[in-house]
Amino acid sequence: DPHRWLAETKWLCEEVKERESKEKKLRCYLMQSRQQLKHFTQMKEAEHQCLMKQIKRQEKLLEEVHREKR
């Protein structure tokens, strides 16, 4: 039946379009999530480096205080 075949073909085309649209949205969401993760990782690394610098400064100050006491 040509009418049934045409209707099924149209339905399949709509299904494919819908799935492609969902896939595109998911890929976009995945890219955004990856960018956020990269950003947060960079922020944490910068915070870690800053804290390490503070620790080193405090260690130097502590060494100076010990030297002065002697």
Summary of the structure (lengths in Angstrom):
residues: 70
radius of gyration: 30.2
end to end distance: 102.5
largest distance: 102.5
contacts: 133
relative contact order: 0.05
helix: 97%
strand: 0%
